[in-house]
Amino acid sequence: MLPSQPLLHAGIFALTVLQALASDTFIAAVYEQAVILPEPTDKPVSPDDALALMNKNMDVLEGAIKEAAQQGAHIIVTPEDGIYGWKFTRESIYPYLEDIPAPVVNWIPCTDPSRFGPAPVQERLSCMARNNSIYVVANIGDKKPCNSSDPDCPSDGRYQYNTDVVFDPEGKLVARYHKYNLFTTETQFNYPKEPEAVAFETPFGKFGIFTCFDILFYEPAVVLVSKMQVDTVLFPTAWMNVLPFLTAVEFHSAWAMGMRVNFLAANTHKTSFAMTGSGIYAPDGARTYSYNMKTEDGHLLIAELDAHPRLSPASPPAVSWSSYALSVKRFSQNDHDFTGIIFHDQFTFTELTKPGGNFTVCQKDLCCHLSYKMAKKRDDEVYVLGAFDGLHVIEGQYYLQVCTLLKCKSTDLDTCGQPVEMAQTEFEMFSLSGTFGTNYVFPEVLYSGVQLAPGEFEVLNDGRLINKRKPTKPVVTVTLFGRWYEND
């Protein structure tokens, strides 16, 4: 006699849990999705039309989820805006929203879809998780009614939130996160009244979740890692790349190293908006990543991670980021410092005029020290050492301390700091450090063609970022990107 479907599913789920418990590692997946976008409109479409579009995107996600599960993945992260896209007004996004309850209600939408009113998107996501015995992470929109008794209630009588949801392998809703740091264009959503630090336990470690722009701020990103001690961060994003420091793969990899956690970043894919770059990152570097500005294809990434990376022998030790830089005198007196702009911030630069040497450049309280030797100095490429110590104020306000060795766009020094993807100069050695006032520093090395350098550099305990590969591949930038949250 064949077992009933519920009993069969329970058996599969139990086996999955036991397999996860038997290992100190797990298999993670992220999916970079070429999102199907709605037609631009200021007026709401019908609920049926909204659901039809979302089902098209969920058809794509379902294929990726099935493939990930077949390859043994325990969890899959999908992108921000992956189910309905972007470019909405407050009114036009409304048909795409659902009422998402708090996970404490102990709800499996796949088996009880109408418990909290119509929820076809949550039902389908829940069934994807349940039918494939995998954790599914997705980004959707939440709506919450309010009235005049709430002085903050919007005039249309509802709150609208950019929301991440997580369903476990039984299809149960186990996490709900409302994005706290909205990007400037997200006028269709409300800010939560308080930041949410959302974490949940799994058989393979403690997981936290936040969304896109959140990564640049103390709450919730640092709170989850430093105070709640999560092992792995889940990160749906719609990231528009900004060279030379804020390209998705380099910054997300650097954040994982700087915070010493696993980081699962799933980006949307739209080359016309410079949206690409997803990866599975560990504290010692990228396990796998993808950056593709040539085609419009989605991409599934799968890799194995340590369930508790802080306990792993491969986990790098804690770093005293300013220790070395504070112990040395300025390497040189620069007679030719000049200023340049990187992403609206005014840096102080000094040109690397020789094939090798020692340089220091300072701005305010930050001094950046560089020792280097080029494999061969080229006449057609110019490199500079740069420092920035100040408040970035364009799409948000956040205080930065940045030390960088970077290639200029041309031999004209006025182009230093402008976006560059290609380079030809290799380095026999580099050692970069800075007198940082913050312990939150993220190390980046970006090679020509927007390639990461996993395993090819290291950060010493005293804060020096050095190369291990000799010579390096052609270098676009070597950067220590510091966030001084207290100065925001």
Backbone torsions as a table, in degrees:
resi	resn	phi	psi	omega
1	MET	NA	131.6	-178.7
2	LEU	-77.9	142.9	177.8
3	PRO	-68.5	152.5	176.7
4	SER	-67.1	160.1	-178.1
5	GLN	-59.5	-43.6	178.0
6	PRO	-61.6	-41.3	179.4
7	LEU	-67.1	-38.6	178.8
8	LEU	-63.1	-44.3	179.6
9	HIS	-64.4	-41.4	179.0
10	ALA	-61.3	-38.4	179.1
11	GLY	-66.6	-42.0	178.9
12	ILE	-63.8	-43.1	-179.7
13	PHE	-62.7	-43.8	179.8
14	ALA	-61.6	-41.2	178.7
15	LEU	-63.4	-41.4	178.2
16	THR	-60.0	-43.9	179.6
17	VAL	-63.4	-45.0	-179.7
18	LEU	-62.8	-39.7	178.1
19	GLN	-63.1	-41.6	179.4
20	ALA	-66.0	-41.3	-179.7
21	LEU	-66.1	-26.3	-176.3
22	ALA	-78.7	-3.3	-175.7
23	SER	-132.5	151.4	174.6
24	ASP	-91.0	7.8	179.4
25	THR	-125.8	167.4	172.9
26	PHE	-147.3	164.0	179.7
27	ILE	-102.3	123.5	-179.6
28	ALA	-111.1	149.9	176.0
29	ALA	-134.2	144.8	169.1
30	VAL	-131.9	148.6	-179.3
31	TYR	-124.6	120.1	172.6
32	GLU	-88.8	118.8	-167.1
33	GLN	-111.2	131.1	170.3
34	ALA	-82.5	94.2	-169.5
35	VAL	-71.8	137.1	172.2
36	ILE	-82.4	119.3	-172.8
37	LEU	-96.1	149.9	175.3
38	PRO	-75.3	163.0	173.1
39	GLU	-67.9	135.5	-179.6
40	PRO	-62.0	132.2	178.3
41	THR	-159.1	145.3	175.5
42	ASP	-89.5	-11.9	-177.5
43	LYS	-105.3	146.3	-179.7
44	PRO	-65.6	140.6	170.7
45	VAL	-83.9	173.2	178.7
46	SER	-71.2	155.3	176.2
47	PRO	-56.5	-35.9	179.2
48	ASP	-65.7	-41.2	178.9
49	ASP	-67.5	-38.6	177.7
50	ALA	-62.8	-44.5	-179.7
51	LEU	-66.7	-35.2	178.7
52	ALA	-61.2	-43.3	177.4
53	LEU	-64.8	-45.1	-178.6
54	MET	-63.7	-34.9	177.3
55	ASN	-66.1	-34.1	176.3
56	LYS	-62.0	-45.0	178.3
57	ASN	-69.0	-36.5	178.4
58	MET	-70.9	-25.8	172.2
59	ASP	-59.8	-43.2	179.1
60	VAL	-65.7	-45.9	179.9
61	LEU	-62.6	-38.6	-178.9
62	GLU	-62.1	-38.9	176.7
63	GLY	-62.9	-41.5	179.3
64	ALA	-67.5	-38.8	179.9
65	ILE	-65.5	-43.4	177.8
66	LYS	-61.0	-44.2	-179.6
67	GLU	-64.3	-42.6	179.1
68	ALA	-61.7	-44.0	180.0
69	ALA	-63.2	-40.7	179.4
70	GLN	-63.7	-27.2	178.4
71	GLN	-90.9	9.5	172.5
72	GLY	92.2	9.2	-178.4
73	ALA	-67.5	139.5	176.6
74	HIS	-90.8	-23.1	-176.9
75	ILE	-150.3	145.8	175.3
76	ILE	-133.6	135.4	177.2
77	VAL	-108.1	132.0	177.9
78	THR	-114.8	166.3	-165.8
79	PRO	-78.2	163.1	164.9
80	GLU	-64.2	141.8	179.7
81	ASP	64.2	14.4	-174.0
82	GLY	-72.1	-15.8	-175.0
83	ILE	-102.7	-27.2	179.7
84	TYR	-136.1	-1.9	176.8
85	GLY	86.0	-148.4	-174.7
86	TRP	-150.7	-167.8	-176.3
87	LYS	65.0	56.2	177.5
88	PHE	-113.0	155.7	161.9
89	THR	-90.2	173.1	176.9
90	ARG	-60.1	-38.9	-177.5
91	GLU	-76.1	-41.4	-172.7
92	SER	-73.1	-20.6	178.9
93	ILE	-83.4	-14.7	-171.7
94	TYR	-55.1	-42.3	-179.4
95	PRO	-63.6	-15.0	-178.1
96	TYR	-91.1	-5.9	-173.7
97	LEU	-91.4	151.3	173.7
98	GLU	-129.6	158.2	173.5
99	ASP	-81.2	114.9	-176.8
100	ILE	-107.2	113.3	-177.9
101	PRO	-75.4	165.9	173.5
102	ALA	-69.5	145.3	-176.5
103	PRO	-60.9	-18.8	-178.8
104	VAL	-60.1	-16.7	-178.3
105	VAL	-72.5	-10.6	175.9
106	ASN	59.2	65.1	-169.5
107	TRP	-120.7	133.8	171.5
108	ILE	-113.5	96.9	-177.4
109	PRO	-58.5	-28.9	-178.3
110	CYS	-62.1	-34.7	-177.9
111	THR	-102.6	-12.6	-178.8
112	ASP	-142.7	65.0	-167.0
113	PRO	-67.5	-27.9	-172.9
114	SER	-100.9	11.9	-175.9
115	ARG	-59.1	-35.2	-179.0
116	PHE	-118.5	32.5	-178.4
117	GLY	90.9	-178.0	-178.0
118	PRO	-58.1	127.4	-178.2
119	ALA	-148.7	56.3	-175.0
120	PRO	-63.7	-31.5	179.6
121	VAL	-71.1	-47.0	178.4
122	GLN	-63.9	-37.3	177.4
123	GLU	-60.2	-45.8	-176.5
124	ARG	-69.6	-41.3	177.5
125	LEU	-62.2	-42.1	177.3
126	SER	-59.4	-43.3	179.9
127	CYS	-68.3	-34.7	175.6
128	MET	-60.1	-43.8	178.5
129	ALA	-65.8	-47.2	-176.0
130	ARG	-65.9	-45.3	-176.4
131	ASN	-70.0	-21.1	-179.1
132	ASN	-112.4	3.6	179.1
133	SER	49.3	56.2	-176.7
134	ILE	-146.8	145.7	170.9
135	TYR	-69.9	132.0	179.6
136	VAL	-119.6	126.6	178.9
137	VAL	-113.3	125.5	-177.7
138	ALA	-141.6	162.4	-179.5
139	ASN	-117.1	121.9	179.2
140	ILE	-138.4	-172.7	-178.8
141	GLY	-113.3	136.3	179.8
142	ASP	-107.7	144.1	175.2
143	LYS	-126.0	138.7	-179.4
144	LYS	-136.2	122.1	179.5
145	PRO	-69.5	151.4	174.7
146	CYS	-147.7	171.2	-178.1
147	ASN	-143.6	-175.2	-172.5
148	SER	-65.0	-15.8	176.7
149	SER	-70.3	-16.2	175.9
150	ASP	-99.5	110.3	-176.4
151	PRO	-63.0	-19.5	180.0
152	ASP	-94.0	-0.5	-176.1
153	CYS	-62.0	126.4	177.2
154	PRO	-60.0	159.6	-174.7
155	SER	-63.8	-23.0	179.1
156	ASP	-87.5	2.4	172.6
157	GLY	79.3	24.9	179.0
158	ARG	-155.4	152.3	167.6
159	TYR	-98.2	145.0	176.6
160	GLN	-127.8	128.3	-173.6
161	TYR	-126.5	138.3	166.8
162	ASN	-73.1	119.4	-163.9
163	THR	-133.0	134.2	170.0
164	ASP	-99.4	141.4	175.0
165	VAL	-127.8	150.7	176.8
166	VAL	-130.1	128.5	174.7
167	PHE	-113.7	135.7	-179.0
168	ASP	-83.9	178.0	-175.9
169	PRO	-64.5	-10.8	171.3
170	GLU	-89.1	-8.1	-176.0
171	GLY	92.0	6.6	-178.6
172	LYS	-80.3	138.7	174.5
173	LEU	-71.2	115.2	-176.1
174	VAL	-114.3	-10.8	178.0
175	ALA	-154.7	142.9	173.5
176	ARG	-140.1	125.6	-178.7
177	TYR	-128.7	127.2	175.1
178	HIS	-94.9	120.5	-177.9
179	LYS	-57.7	129.6	-174.5
180	TYR	-97.0	-37.3	-178.5
181	ASN	-103.7	89.0	-178.3
182	LEU	-75.5	143.6	174.5
183	PHE	-72.9	159.9	-172.3
184	THR	-60.0	-27.1	-177.3
185	THR	-87.2	-3.7	-175.1
186	GLU	-87.7	55.2	-177.8
187	THR	-73.8	-10.7	178.7
188	GLN	-75.9	-12.1	-175.7
189	PHE	-113.9	158.4	173.5
190	ASN	-97.8	152.8	170.1
191	TYR	-79.3	134.3	170.6
192	PRO	-59.6	151.5	-178.5
193	LYS	-65.9	-32.0	178.6
194	GLU	-135.1	149.1	175.0
195	PRO	-65.9	143.3	179.4
196	GLU	-107.6	130.3	173.1
197	ALA	-107.9	99.1	-171.2
198	VAL	-104.1	121.6	178.0
199	ALA	-138.9	155.5	178.1
200	PHE	-151.3	152.1	-178.6
201	GLU	-90.7	144.0	173.7
202	THR	-131.5	169.3	174.7
203	PRO	-64.5	-11.3	-179.2
204	PHE	-126.1	45.4	170.8
205	GLY	112.4	175.0	179.3
206	LYS	-96.1	129.4	-174.9
207	PHE	-113.0	143.1	171.3
208	GLY	-122.7	162.6	-176.1
209	ILE	-144.1	138.5	168.1
210	PHE	-154.7	-179.9	-166.9
211	THR	-129.1	125.8	164.7
212	CYS	44.0	-107.7	-172.5
213	PHE	-59.4	-20.9	177.0
214	ASP	-54.1	-29.4	-171.8
215	ILE	-62.7	-23.2	-176.2
216	LEU	-87.0	2.3	-173.2
217	PHE	-125.7	158.8	-177.0
218	TYR	-64.6	-45.2	177.6
219	GLU	-106.7	127.8	4.0
220	PRO	-95.6	-3.7	-165.6
221	ALA	-60.8	-54.9	-177.0
222	VAL	-70.3	-36.1	179.0
223	VAL	-57.7	-44.1	-179.5
224	LEU	-60.2	-41.2	-174.7
225	VAL	-83.5	-49.0	-172.2
226	SER	-79.3	-37.5	-176.1
227	LYS	-100.0	-38.7	-177.9
228	MET	-93.8	-8.9	172.0
229	GLN	56.5	45.7	175.3
230	VAL	-70.2	153.6	177.6
231	ASP	-90.3	-34.0	-173.3
232	THR	-137.9	137.0	177.6
233	VAL	-109.3	133.4	176.6
234	LEU	-100.4	133.3	-166.2
235	PHE	-141.0	82.4	168.0
236	PRO	-69.0	135.8	-175.7
237	THR	-149.0	156.2	168.7
238	ALA	-126.8	79.4	-165.6
239	TRP	-95.6	121.7	174.3
240	MET	-94.0	115.5	-173.0
241	ASN	-65.3	137.0	176.4
242	VAL	-132.1	101.0	174.6
243	LEU	-72.4	151.3	10.2
244	PRO	-97.3	-7.0	-173.1
245	PHE	-110.6	-28.5	-169.5
246	LEU	-107.9	35.7	166.3
247	THR	-74.3	138.7	-170.4
248	ALA	-52.0	-54.1	-171.9
249	VAL	-65.5	-38.2	-177.7
250	GLU	-73.0	-42.9	-177.0
251	PHE	-72.4	-39.5	-178.8
252	HIS	-68.2	-39.4	175.0
253	SER	-62.9	-42.4	179.9
254	ALA	-65.2	-37.2	-179.8
255	TRP	-64.9	-40.8	177.2
256	ALA	-61.2	-41.0	179.4
257	MET	-69.6	-44.3	-178.1
258	GLY	-66.2	-35.0	-179.0
259	MET	-94.2	-9.9	175.2
260	ARG	62.2	47.3	177.3
261	VAL	-135.8	164.6	166.9
262	ASN	-74.0	148.3	-176.7
263	PHE	-142.7	117.6	-177.9
264	LEU	-108.0	104.0	-173.4
265	ALA	-109.6	118.4	178.4
266	ALA	-115.0	115.8	-176.1
267	ASN	-102.9	153.3	166.0
268	THR	-73.3	160.8	-177.3
269	HIS	-123.5	109.4	178.3
270	LYS	-153.2	98.9	-171.4
271	THR	-65.4	-29.5	-179.9
272	SER	-66.4	-18.8	175.0
273	PHE	-107.0	13.1	-176.6
274	ALA	55.7	34.2	179.1
275	MET	-98.3	107.2	170.9
276	THR	-167.6	163.8	177.9
277	GLY	114.0	96.1	177.8
278	SER	-128.8	158.5	-179.5
279	GLY	-171.5	166.3	173.9
280	ILE	-118.2	112.2	-169.4
281	TYR	-119.2	143.4	175.9
282	ALA	-118.2	169.0	-179.1
283	PRO	-60.0	-25.5	-179.7
284	ASP	-97.2	10.2	175.7
285	GLY	132.5	178.5	-177.2
286	ALA	-71.7	133.0	170.9
287	ARG	-82.7	-39.8	173.7
288	THR	-161.9	149.9	178.8
289	TYR	-156.5	164.7	178.7
290	SER	-142.6	134.1	173.8
291	TYR	-136.1	115.9	-171.8
292	ASN	-141.0	103.9	176.5
293	MET	-103.5	12.5	-175.0
294	LYS	-101.6	-31.6	-178.1
295	THR	-128.2	170.3	-179.0
296	GLU	-105.1	24.0	-176.5
297	ASP	-82.5	147.4	167.8
298	GLY	-74.5	168.4	-176.2
299	HIS	-152.6	130.6	177.5
300	LEU	-100.6	130.4	177.7
301	LEU	-119.2	138.2	-179.1
302	ILE	-137.8	136.0	178.9
303	ALA	-157.6	159.9	177.5
304	GLU	-94.5	140.1	-179.6
305	LEU	-131.7	155.1	170.6
306	ASP	-71.3	134.1	-178.8
307	ALA	-67.5	-32.1	-179.2
308	HIS	-128.5	81.0	-169.4
309	PRO	-62.5	-29.1	-179.9
310	ARG	-66.4	-23.5	179.6
311	LEU	-91.7	-6.1	-176.5
312	SER	-75.4	139.9	174.9
313	PRO	-59.3	-24.3	-179.6
314	ALA	-80.1	-11.8	-177.7
315	SER	-67.5	128.1	-179.4
316	PRO	-68.3	151.6	179.7
317	PRO	-72.3	164.8	175.6
318	ALA	-63.3	148.1	-174.4
319	VAL	-116.2	136.9	169.4
320	SER	-93.9	95.5	-163.5
321	TRP	-64.3	-28.6	-176.3
322	SER	-105.3	2.6	-171.4
323	SER	-58.2	-53.0	-178.1
324	TYR	-67.1	-46.8	-174.1
325	ALA	-62.4	-33.1	178.6
326	LEU	-75.8	-17.9	-175.2
327	SER	-90.6	-9.4	-176.6
328	VAL	-114.1	152.5	174.3
329	LYS	-78.9	165.7	176.1
330	ARG	-57.5	133.2	-176.8
331	PHE	-67.5	-34.1	-175.0
332	SER	-154.5	154.5	171.1
333	GLN	-92.7	116.5	-173.2
334	ASN	-92.1	117.1	178.0
335	ASP	-89.6	-8.3	-172.6
336	HIS	-128.4	35.3	172.7
337	ASP	-63.9	147.0	177.1
338	PHE	-147.4	168.2	-178.8
339	THR	-107.4	153.5	176.9
340	GLY	-153.9	162.3	-174.5
341	ILE	-107.3	129.8	170.6
342	ILE	-124.3	115.0	179.3
343	PHE	47.3	50.6	175.0
344	HIS	75.9	-0.2	179.9
345	ASP	-103.1	137.7	-177.3
346	GLN	-89.7	109.9	179.1
347	PHE	-92.0	155.9	167.1
348	THR	-100.6	125.0	-175.9
349	PHE	-117.3	155.4	163.6
350	THR	-136.7	138.2	-175.1
351	GLU	-80.2	141.0	173.6
352	LEU	-87.0	92.6	-171.6
353	THR	-84.6	-14.1	-176.2
354	LYS	-117.4	163.4	179.9
355	PRO	-66.4	-17.0	179.5
356	GLY	-163.2	163.9	178.8
357	GLY	154.6	-167.5	-179.4
358	ASN	-128.9	129.1	-178.5
359	PHE	-134.8	151.9	171.6
360	THR	-131.6	138.0	171.8
361	VAL	-134.1	139.5	-174.6
362	CYS	-126.9	149.6	169.7
363	GLN	-145.4	123.9	-175.3
364	LYS	52.7	-122.5	-176.6
365	ASP	-90.8	-1.5	-176.4
366	LEU	-102.1	122.3	171.1
367	CYS	-115.5	130.3	-178.8
368	CYS	-109.7	126.9	-178.6
369	HIS	-109.0	135.2	178.1
370	LEU	-133.8	128.1	164.6
371	SER	-112.3	137.5	-175.4
372	TYR	-155.7	160.9	169.5
373	LYS	-148.3	118.7	176.7
374	MET	-77.8	145.3	175.4
375	ALA	-63.8	-36.8	174.8
376	LYS	-161.4	124.5	179.0
377	LYS	-79.5	129.0	-178.4
378	ARG	-101.5	145.0	178.0
379	ASP	-77.5	-18.5	-175.2
380	ASP	-99.1	7.4	177.4
381	GLU	-134.7	137.9	-180.0
382	VAL	-120.7	134.7	175.8
383	TYR	-118.8	149.6	177.5
384	VAL	-133.2	158.1	167.8
385	LEU	-104.1	130.5	-175.7
386	GLY	-130.6	154.7	177.8
387	ALA	-137.4	139.9	171.8
388	PHE	-137.9	131.8	179.7
389	ASP	-137.5	96.6	-177.2
390	GLY	177.6	-176.9	-177.0
391	LEU	-93.1	121.6	172.8
392	HIS	-82.8	132.5	-169.4
393	VAL	-132.8	21.7	-174.5
394	ILE	-86.3	-79.0	-178.0
395	GLU	-90.2	1.3	178.2
396	GLY	179.0	165.7	179.2
397	GLN	-107.8	116.0	176.7
398	TYR	-151.7	140.1	-172.7
399	TYR	-88.6	129.3	-176.8
400	LEU	-119.0	147.1	163.1
401	GLN	-129.2	116.1	-172.2
402	VAL	-129.4	128.7	168.6
403	CYS	-113.1	131.9	-175.8
404	THR	-147.7	138.6	165.1
405	LEU	-103.1	118.7	-176.4
406	LEU	-143.7	155.3	177.5
407	LYS	-85.1	135.9	175.6
408	CYS	-80.8	157.4	-176.7
409	LYS	-65.0	-32.3	177.3
410	SER	-148.6	-173.0	177.9
411	THR	-78.2	-6.5	174.2
412	ASP	-78.7	117.6	-175.8
413	LEU	-62.2	-20.6	177.4
414	ASP	-65.8	-16.4	-179.7
415	THR	-91.2	-3.3	-178.0
416	CYS	-65.7	125.3	-176.5
417	GLY	104.7	-15.4	176.5
418	GLN	-75.2	153.7	-176.5
419	PRO	-57.0	133.6	178.4
420	VAL	-138.5	135.2	177.1
421	GLU	-112.6	-26.2	-172.7
422	MET	-115.1	146.6	177.8
423	ALA	-152.3	164.2	178.3
424	GLN	-128.0	-11.4	-175.3
425	THR	-82.8	126.6	174.6
426	GLU	-102.0	154.1	-179.6
427	PHE	-118.2	133.3	172.0
428	GLU	-71.2	-34.9	177.5
429	MET	-159.2	152.2	167.2
430	PHE	-148.6	148.4	175.0
431	SER	-142.2	113.6	-175.6
432	LEU	-118.4	134.6	178.7
433	SER	-150.5	167.7	-178.9
434	GLY	-154.6	157.5	-179.6
435	THR	-86.9	64.9	-173.6
436	PHE	-70.2	142.5	174.4
437	GLY	-93.8	3.7	-178.3
438	THR	-128.3	152.5	174.5
439	ASN	-90.6	-3.9	-178.3
440	TYR	-97.7	89.3	-176.7
441	VAL	-127.0	136.6	-173.5
442	PHE	-120.4	117.9	-174.8
443	PRO	-87.2	131.6	-179.0
444	GLU	-129.4	136.7	166.9
445	VAL	-131.3	121.9	-178.3
446	LEU	-121.6	122.7	178.4
447	TYR	-91.3	169.9	179.1
448	SER	-55.3	139.3	-179.0
449	GLY	82.5	17.9	-177.7
450	VAL	55.3	56.6	176.4
451	GLN	-110.5	136.4	174.1
452	LEU	-78.4	171.8	-177.4
453	ALA	-128.4	54.5	-177.1
454	PRO	-61.6	130.9	178.7
455	GLY	79.2	0.2	-175.3
456	GLU	-107.3	2.4	173.9
457	PHE	-147.2	166.4	176.4
458	GLU	-149.3	159.3	174.5
459	VAL	-108.8	122.0	178.3
460	LEU	-75.8	161.0	-177.5
461	ASN	-58.0	-25.2	-177.3
462	ASP	-91.4	7.4	173.2
463	GLY	97.0	4.1	177.8
464	ARG	-84.4	129.6	173.5
465	LEU	-94.2	115.0	-174.5
466	ILE	-127.6	157.9	177.0
467	ASN	-88.2	148.6	173.7
468	LYS	-106.4	-31.1	178.1
469	ARG	-81.2	133.1	-179.1
470	LYS	-133.9	113.8	-6.1
471	PRO	-77.2	168.6	175.6
472	THR	-73.9	170.3	163.2
473	LYS	-72.0	168.0	179.6
474	PRO	-57.1	130.6	-170.1
475	VAL	-97.7	130.9	170.0
476	VAL	-93.2	-48.9	177.9
477	THR	-156.3	147.4	168.8
478	VAL	-123.6	122.8	-167.8
479	THR	-141.2	141.5	164.9
480	LEU	-111.7	109.0	-173.0
481	PHE	-103.1	105.7	-175.2
482	GLY	-101.7	140.0	175.0
483	ARG	-116.6	115.3	-179.6
484	TRP	-102.0	85.9	-170.5
485	TYR	-61.8	-34.4	-175.9
486	GLU	-64.2	-20.9	-177.2
487	ASN	-93.1	0.9	-179.1
488	ASP	-64.4	NA	NA
